Amino acid sequence: MIRLSLISTGLTLMLTAQAAESPEKLVSTYGIGGKSTCGAFVRSLGTPEYNRYFDYAAGFITGQNMRSGSGGDVLGGADLNDAMLLVEKYCRENPMTGFINGLYKLVSRGR
């Protein structure tokens, strides 16, 4: 049941990320990562709330890995904890943008 839930979340996030490529398309987003700003993420660092962002990022990246043409590993073998440091840097520089934009920036940096 948990696996099905993760797959479903991954697919939802994958579709959200694909739509993020085209800013003119409006897409419904779900979960803390789809609704929160980068500033909220930065404020969560060092608190239990951070785990929600981390889990959202894991699902988002899994969804991207499942996407056709992704090569199956959009982080190129990097550890998720290390990748989150890049998201943190982006979010500190862009606190008013959506957290999901930081994730999209992370996975699209190698394209």
C-alpha positions, 0 to 999 in steps of 0.5 A, a space after each residue: 500500500 505504501 509503495 502504491 502511495 509513493 508511486 501515485 505521489 511520484 506521478 503527481 509530482 512528475 506531472 507538476 514538474 513537467 508543467 513547471 517547464 511551461 510557466 503559462 500552464 497552471 497546474 494544481 499542486 499538492 502537499 507541503 512542497 507544492 503549496 509553500 514558499 522557499 522562505 517557509 522551507 528555509 524557516 523549517 531548517 533544524 525543525 521537525 517540519 523540515 522532514 515534511 519538505 525532505 519527504 516531499 523532495 524525495 517523492 518529487 525526485 522519484 517522480 522525475 526519475 520515473 519520467 521517460 527520458 530522465 535516465 532514471 537518476 536525475 541527481 546523477 548518483 548524488 545523495 539526497 541530503 547533498 542535493 537538498 543543500 542546493 535547494 536550500 541555497 536556491 531558496 535562500 536566494 529566492 525566498 518568495 518563490 515556491 519550494 517546488 521551483 527549487 526542486 525543479 531547478 535542482 532536477 533540471 540543472 543537468 539538462 
